[in-house]
Amino acid sequence: MGVLKQYVMSIGISIFIAVLLGAITWSWNSVNGTTTTEEECSTVPATDPELEG
């Protein structure tokens, strides 16, 4: 039961973080008055060291 609860919590946290980042990006674009995301994409490296492991 504990494992299932931890699994659900991790999914909930992941969704929460994704929604939070989406809201921040949307509000940031609204403040700048632009809908392009080229600026954000250019600052993120194509290969993330953390994802590569």
PyMOL Python script that loads the backbone (N, CA, C, O; Angstrom):
from pymol import cmd

cmd.read_pdbstr("""\
ATOM      1  N   MET A   1       0.840  -1.205   0.000  1.00  0.00           N
ATOM      2  CA  MET A   1       0.000   0.000   0.000  1.00  0.00           C
ATOM      3  C   MET A   1       0.873   1.250   0.000  1.00  0.00           C
ATOM      4  O   MET A   1       0.559   2.243  -0.657  1.00  0.00           O
ATOM      5  N   GLY A   2       1.974   1.185   0.749  1.00  0.00           N
ATOM      6  CA  GLY A   2       2.868   2.342   0.833  1.00  0.00           C
ATOM      7  C   GLY A   2       3.503   2.670  -0.507  1.00  0.00           C
ATOM      8  O   GLY A   2       3.690   3.835  -0.858  1.00  0.00           O
ATOM      9  N   VAL A   3       3.838   1.601  -1.260  1.00  0.00           N
ATOM     10  CA  VAL A   3       4.475   1.818  -2.561  1.00  0.00           C
ATOM     11  C   VAL A   3       3.501   2.489  -3.519  1.00  0.00           C
ATOM     12  O   VAL A   3       3.881   3.394  -4.263  1.00  0.00           O
ATOM     13  N   LEU A   4       2.248   2.049  -3.502  1.00  0.00           N
ATOM     14  CA  LEU A   4       1.238   2.629  -4.387  1.00  0.00           C
ATOM     15  C   LEU A   4       1.011   4.099  -4.058  1.00  0.00           C
ATOM     16  O   LEU A   4       0.871   4.928  -4.957  1.00  0.00           O
ATOM     17  N   LYS A   5       0.976   4.415  -2.772  1.00  0.00           N
ATOM     18  CA  LYS A   5       0.771   5.810  -2.353  1.00  0.00           C
ATOM     19  C   LYS A   5       1.944   6.667  -2.816  1.00  0.00           C
ATOM     20  O   LYS A   5       1.752   7.784  -3.296  1.00  0.00           O
ATOM     21  N   GLN A   6       3.164   6.141  -2.669  1.00  0.00           N
ATOM     22  CA  GLN A   6       4.352   6.892  -3.087  1.00  0.00           C
ATOM     23  C   GLN A   6       4.336   7.103  -4.601  1.00  0.00           C
ATOM     24  O   GLN A   6       4.734   8.159  -5.093  1.00  0.00           O
ATOM     25  N   TYR A   7       3.869   6.078  -5.340  1.00  0.00           N
ATOM     26  CA  TYR A   7       3.795   6.159  -6.800  1.00  0.00           C
ATOM     27  C   TYR A   7       2.810   7.238  -7.231  1.00  0.00           C
ATOM     28  O   TYR A   7       3.095   8.031  -8.129  1.00  0.00           O
ATOM     29  N   VAL A   8       1.653   7.261  -6.583  1.00  0.00           N
ATOM     30  CA  VAL A   8       0.634   8.265  -6.903  1.00  0.00           C
ATOM     31  C   VAL A   8       1.136   9.657  -6.543  1.00  0.00           C
ATOM     32  O   VAL A   8       0.901  10.612  -7.282  1.00  0.00           O
ATOM     33  N   MET A   9       1.818   9.775  -5.421  1.00  0.00           N
ATOM     34  CA  MET A   9       2.342  11.074  -4.992  1.00  0.00           C
ATOM     35  C   MET A   9       3.369  11.595  -5.994  1.00  0.00           C
ATOM     36  O   MET A   9       3.360  12.778  -6.333  1.00  0.00           O
ATOM     37  N   SER A  10       4.258  10.713  -6.471  1.00  0.00           N
ATOM     38  CA  SER A  10       5.286  11.140  -7.423  1.00  0.00           C
ATOM     39  C   SER A  10       4.653  11.620  -8.724  1.00  0.00           C
ATOM     40  O   SER A  10       5.107  12.600  -9.313  1.00  0.00           O
ATOM     41  N   ILE A  11       3.603  10.928  -9.173  1.00  0.00           N
ATOM     42  CA  ILE A  11       2.904  11.352 -10.394  1.00  0.00           C
ATOM     43  C   ILE A  11       2.224  12.696 -10.165  1.00  0.00           C
ATOM     44  O   ILE A  11       2.278  13.577 -11.022  1.00  0.00           O
ATOM     45  N   GLY A  12       1.588  12.851  -9.012  1.00  0.00           N
ATOM     46  CA  GLY A  12       0.903  14.106  -8.689  1.00  0.00           C
ATOM     47  C   GLY A  12       1.876  15.270  -8.641  1.00  0.00           C
ATOM     48  O   GLY A  12       1.578  16.361  -9.127  1.00  0.00           O
ATOM     49  N   ILE A  13       3.043  15.032  -8.050  1.00  0.00           N
ATOM     50  CA  ILE A  13       4.055  16.088  -7.953  1.00  0.00           C
ATOM     51  C   ILE A  13       4.569  16.443  -9.348  1.00  0.00           C
ATOM     52  O   ILE A  13       4.773  17.617  -9.657  1.00  0.00           O
ATOM     53  N   SER A  14       4.777  15.437 -10.182  1.00  0.00           N
ATOM     54  CA  SER A  14       5.263  15.685 -11.544  1.00  0.00           C
ATOM     55  C   SER A  14       4.264  16.523 -12.334  1.00  0.00           C
ATOM     56  O   SER A  14       4.646  17.462 -13.032  1.00  0.00           O
ATOM     57  N   ILE A  15       2.977  16.178 -12.221  1.00  0.00           N
ATOM     58  CA  ILE A  15       1.935  16.940 -12.917  1.00  0.00           C
ATOM     59  C   ILE A  15       1.875  18.363 -12.374  1.00  0.00           C
ATOM     60  O   ILE A  15       1.721  19.319 -13.134  1.00  0.00           O
ATOM     61  N   PHE A  16       1.996  18.501 -11.047  1.00  0.00           N
ATOM     62  CA  PHE A  16       1.943  19.818 -10.420  1.00  0.00           C
ATOM     63  C   PHE A  16       3.078  20.696 -10.923  1.00  0.00           C
ATOM     64  O   PHE A  16       2.868  21.865 -11.246  1.00  0.00           O
ATOM     65  N   ILE A  17       4.286  20.132 -10.989  1.00  0.00           N
ATOM     66  CA  ILE A  17       5.449  20.893 -11.465  1.00  0.00           C
ATOM     67  C   ILE A  17       5.268  21.280 -12.933  1.00  0.00           C
ATOM     68  O   ILE A  17       5.597  22.398 -13.330  1.00  0.00           O
ATOM     69  N   ALA A  18       4.743  20.350 -13.734  1.00  0.00           N
ATOM     70  CA  ALA A  18       4.536  20.635 -15.157  1.00  0.00           C
ATOM     71  C   ALA A  18       3.532  21.764 -15.348  1.00  0.00           C
ATOM     72  O   ALA A  18       3.744  22.659 -16.166  1.00  0.00           O
ATOM     73  N   VAL A  19       2.440  21.718 -14.590  1.00  0.00           N
ATOM     74  CA  VAL A  19       1.421  22.769 -14.674  1.00  0.00           C
ATOM     75  C   VAL A  19       1.996  24.094 -14.194  1.00  0.00           C
ATOM     76  O   VAL A  19       1.719  25.144 -14.775  1.00  0.00           O
ATOM     77  N   LEU A  20       2.799  24.043 -13.129  1.00  0.00           N
ATOM     78  CA  LEU A  20       3.396  25.260 -12.579  1.00  0.00           C
ATOM     79  C   LEU A  20       4.330  25.895 -13.603  1.00  0.00           C
ATOM     80  O   LEU A  20       4.282  27.106 -13.820  1.00  0.00           O
ATOM     81  N   LEU A  21       5.177  25.087 -14.233  1.00  0.00           N
ATOM     82  CA  LEU A  21       6.097  25.613 -15.242  1.00  0.00           C
ATOM     83  C   LEU A  21       5.329  26.169 -16.432  1.00  0.00           C
ATOM     84  O   LEU A  21       5.707  27.196 -16.995  1.00  0.00           O
ATOM     85  N   GLY A  22       4.251  25.491 -16.813  1.00  0.00           N
ATOM     86  CA  GLY A  22       3.438  25.971 -17.924  1.00  0.00           C
ATOM     87  C   GLY A  22       2.807  27.312 -17.609  1.00  0.00           C
ATOM     88  O   GLY A  22       2.759  28.200 -18.461  1.00  0.00           O
ATOM     89  N   ALA A  23       2.321  27.459 -16.379  1.00  0.00           N
ATOM     90  CA  ALA A  23       1.688  28.714 -15.971  1.00  0.00           C
ATOM     91  C   ALA A  23       2.716  29.840 -15.931  1.00  0.00           C
ATOM     92  O   ALA A  23       2.427  30.968 -16.330  1.00  0.00           O
ATOM     93  N   ILE A  24       3.914  29.528 -15.449  1.00  0.00           N
ATOM     94  CA  ILE A  24       4.974  30.548 -15.372  1.00  0.00           C
ATOM     95  C   ILE A  24       5.373  30.985 -16.782  1.00  0.00           C
ATOM     96  O   ILE A  24       5.531  32.177 -17.046  1.00  0.00           O
ATOM     97  N   THR A  25       5.533  30.020 -17.681  1.00  0.00           N
ATOM     98  CA  THR A  25       5.907  30.343 -19.064  1.00  0.00           C
ATOM     99  C   THR A  25       4.825  31.167 -19.739  1.00  0.00           C
ATOM    100  O   THR A  25       5.121  32.129 -20.447  1.00  0.00           O
ATOM    101  N   TRP A  26       3.561  30.786 -19.519  1.00  0.00           N
ATOM    102  CA  TRP A  26       2.440  31.498 -20.137  1.00  0.00           C
ATOM    103  C   TRP A  26       2.369  32.931 -19.614  1.00  0.00           C
ATOM    104  O   TRP A  26       2.192  33.872 -20.387  1.00  0.00           O
ATOM    105  N   SER A  27       2.510  33.092 -18.293  1.00  0.00           N
ATOM    106  CA  SER A  27       2.436  34.433 -17.708  1.00  0.00           C
ATOM    107  C   SER A  27       3.642  35.265 -18.152  1.00  0.00           C
ATOM    108  O   SER A  27       3.509  36.466 -18.388  1.00  0.00           O
ATOM    109  N   TRP A  28       4.818  34.637 -18.268  1.00  0.00           N
ATOM    110  CA  TRP A  28       6.027  35.348 -18.705  1.00  0.00           C
ATOM    111  C   TRP A  28       5.838  35.850 -20.129  1.00  0.00           C
ATOM    112  O   TRP A  28       6.206  36.982 -20.442  1.00  0.00           O
ATOM    113  N   ASN A  29       5.263  35.008 -21.001  1.00  0.00           N
ATOM    114  CA  ASN A  29       5.002  35.420 -22.385  1.00  0.00           C
ATOM    115  C   ASN A  29       3.959  36.530 -22.422  1.00  0.00           C
ATOM    116  O   ASN A  29       4.049  37.433 -23.254  1.00  0.00           O
ATOM    117  N   SER A  30       2.976  36.475 -21.535  1.00  0.00           N
ATOM    118  CA  SER A  30       1.937  37.498 -21.493  1.00  0.00           C
ATOM    119  C   SER A  30       2.534  38.841 -21.079  1.00  0.00           C
ATOM    120  O   SER A  30       2.171  39.883 -21.623  1.00  0.00           O
ATOM    121  N   VAL A  31       3.451  38.810 -20.115  1.00  0.00           N
ATOM    122  CA  VAL A  31       4.086  40.045 -19.649  1.00  0.00           C
ATOM    123  C   VAL A  31       4.943  40.640 -20.757  1.00  0.00           C
ATOM    124  O   VAL A  31       4.959  41.856 -20.947  1.00  0.00           O
ATOM    125  N   ASN A  32       5.654  39.790 -21.489  1.00  0.00           N
ATOM    126  CA  ASN A  32       6.511  40.263 -22.573  1.00  0.00           C
ATOM    127  C   ASN A  32       5.701  40.639 -23.804  1.00  0.00           C
ATOM    128  O   ASN A  32       6.208  41.306 -24.706  1.00  0.00           O
ATOM    129  N   GLY A  33       4.461  40.217 -23.842  1.00  0.00           N
ATOM    130  CA  GLY A  33       3.606  40.538 -24.977  1.00  0.00           C
ATOM    131  C   GLY A  33       3.957  39.734 -26.211  1.00  0.00           C
ATOM    132  O   GLY A  33       3.730  40.182 -27.335  1.00  0.00           O
ATOM    133  N   THR A  34       4.510  38.549 -26.010  1.00  0.00           N
ATOM    134  CA  THR A  34       4.879  37.696 -27.144  1.00  0.00           C
ATOM    135  C   THR A  34       4.429  36.273 -26.873  1.00  0.00           C
ATOM    136  O   THR A  34       4.271  35.860 -25.724  1.00  0.00           O
ATOM    137  N   THR A  35       4.224  35.528 -27.958  1.00  0.00           N
ATOM    138  CA  THR A  35       3.783  34.140 -27.802  1.00  0.00           C
ATOM    139  C   THR A  35       4.841  33.169 -28.314  1.00  0.00           C
ATOM    140  O   THR A  35       4.613  31.960 -28.339  1.00  0.00           O
ATOM    141  N   THR A  36       6.004  33.695 -28.725  1.00  0.00           N
ATOM    142  CA  THR A  36       7.066  32.833 -29.223  1.00  0.00           C
ATOM    143  C   THR A  36       7.859  32.268 -28.051  1.00  0.00           C
ATOM    144  O   THR A  36       8.023  32.928 -27.025  1.00  0.00           O
ATOM    145  N   THR A  37       8.348  31.045 -28.213  1.00  0.00           N
ATOM    146  CA  THR A  37       9.118  30.406 -27.146  1.00  0.00           C
ATOM    147  C   THR A  37      10.556  30.160 -27.599  1.00  0.00           C
ATOM    148  O   THR A  37      11.251  29.312 -27.040  1.00  0.00           O
ATOM    149  N   GLU A  38      11.000  30.906 -28.615  1.00  0.00           N
ATOM    150  CA  GLU A  38      12.353  30.706 -29.128  1.00  0.00           C
ATOM    151  C   GLU A  38      13.395  31.095 -28.083  1.00  0.00           C
ATOM    152  O   GLU A  38      14.453  30.473 -27.990  1.00  0.00           O
ATOM    153  N   GLU A  39      13.089  32.134 -27.294  1.00  0.00           N
ATOM    154  CA  GLU A  39      14.039  32.570 -26.279  1.00  0.00           C
ATOM    155  C   GLU A  39      14.281  31.477 -25.245  1.00  0.00           C
ATOM    156  O   GLU A  39      15.422  31.216 -24.865  1.00  0.00           O
ATOM    157  N   GLU A  40      13.201  30.839 -24.789  1.00  0.00           N
ATOM    158  CA  GLU A  40      13.342  29.801 -23.780  1.00  0.00           C
ATOM    159  C   GLU A  40      14.096  28.595 -24.340  1.00  0.00           C
ATOM    160  O   GLU A  40      14.930  27.999 -23.658  1.00  0.00           O
ATOM    161  N   CYS A  41      13.792  28.245 -25.591  1.00  0.00           N
ATOM    162  CA  CYS A  41      14.410  27.062 -26.183  1.00  0.00           C
ATOM    163  C   CYS A  41      15.910  27.267 -26.391  1.00  0.00           C
ATOM    164  O   CYS A  41      16.687  26.324 -26.242  1.00  0.00           O
ATOM    165  N   SER A  42      16.321  28.478 -26.731  1.00  0.00           N
ATOM    166  CA  SER A  42      17.722  28.733 -27.030  1.00  0.00           C
ATOM    167  C   SER A  42      18.583  28.678 -25.771  1.00  0.00           C
ATOM    168  O   SER A  42      19.786  28.433 -25.858  1.00  0.00           O
ATOM    169  N   THR A  43      17.977  28.905 -24.594  1.00  0.00           N
ATOM    170  CA  THR A  43      18.759  28.912 -23.363  1.00  0.00           C
ATOM    171  C   THR A  43      18.927  27.505 -22.809  1.00  0.00           C
ATOM    172  O   THR A  43      19.751  27.287 -21.922  1.00  0.00           O
ATOM    173  N   VAL A  44      18.151  26.537 -23.323  1.00  0.00           N
ATOM    174  CA  VAL A  44      18.241  25.161 -22.826  1.00  0.00           C
ATOM    175  C   VAL A  44      19.093  24.340 -23.780  1.00  0.00           C
ATOM    176  O   VAL A  44      18.816  24.306 -24.979  1.00  0.00           O
ATOM    177  N   PRO A  45      20.143  23.667 -23.258  1.00  0.00           N
ATOM    178  CA  PRO A  45      21.008  22.854 -24.118  1.00  0.00           C
ATOM    179  C   PRO A  45      20.250  21.677 -24.712  1.00  0.00           C
ATOM    180  O   PRO A  45      19.327  21.144 -24.097  1.00  0.00           O
ATOM    181  N   ALA A  46      20.654  21.277 -25.921  1.00  0.00           N
ATOM    182  CA  ALA A  46      19.956  20.183 -26.598  1.00  0.00           C
ATOM    183  C   ALA A  46      20.113  18.882 -25.816  1.00  0.00           C
ATOM    184  O   ALA A  46      19.172  18.095 -25.714  1.00  0.00           O
ATOM    185  N   THR A  47      21.321  18.660 -25.259  1.00  0.00           N
ATOM    186  CA  THR A  47      21.562  17.444 -24.480  1.00  0.00           C
ATOM    187  C   THR A  47      21.757  17.830 -23.029  1.00  0.00           C
ATOM    188  O   THR A  47      22.753  18.459 -22.673  1.00  0.00           O
ATOM    189  N   ASP A  48      20.806  17.454 -22.195  1.00  0.00           N
ATOM    190  CA  ASP A  48      20.880  17.783 -20.774  1.00  0.00           C
ATOM    191  C   ASP A  48      21.744  16.750 -20.061  1.00  0.00           C
ATOM    192  O   ASP A  48      21.452  15.556 -20.136  1.00  0.00           O
ATOM    193  N   PRO A  49      22.799  17.176 -19.373  1.00  0.00           N
ATOM    194  CA  PRO A  49      23.692  16.233 -18.668  1.00  0.00           C
ATOM    195  C   PRO A  49      22.933  15.353 -17.681  1.00  0.00           C
ATOM    196  O   PRO A  49      23.255  14.175 -17.529  1.00  0.00           O
ATOM    197  N   GLU A  50      21.936  15.911 -17.013  1.00  0.00           N
ATOM    198  CA  GLU A  50      21.185  15.146 -16.027  1.00  0.00           C
ATOM    199  C   GLU A  50      20.382  14.034 -16.693  1.00  0.00           C
ATOM    200  O   GLU A  50      20.250  12.944 -16.137  1.00  0.00           O
ATOM    201  N   LEU A  51      19.841  14.306 -17.893  1.00  0.00           N
ATOM    202  CA  LEU A  51      19.051  13.295 -18.585  1.00  0.00           C
ATOM    203  C   LEU A  51      19.954  12.205 -19.158  1.00  0.00           C
ATOM    204  O   LEU A  51      19.565  11.039 -19.219  1.00  0.00           O
ATOM    205  N   GLU A  52      21.160  12.589 -19.577  1.00  0.00           N
ATOM    206  CA  GLU A  52      22.083  11.611 -20.134  1.00  0.00           C
ATOM    207  C   GLU A  52      22.521  10.609 -19.066  1.00  0.00           C
ATOM    208  O   GLU A  52      22.733   9.434 -19.365  1.00  0.00           O
ATOM    209  N   GLY A  53      22.658  11.074 -17.819  1.00  0.00           N
ATOM    210  CA  GLY A  53      23.028  10.193 -16.716  1.00  0.00           C
ATOM    211  C   GLY A  53      24.504   9.869 -16.763  1.00  0.00           C
ATOM    212  O   GLY A  53      25.002   9.136 -15.909  1.00  0.00           O
TER     213      GLY A  53
END
""", "prot")
cmd.dss("prot")
cmd.show_as("cartoon", "prot")
cmd.util.cbc("prot")
cmd.orient("prot")
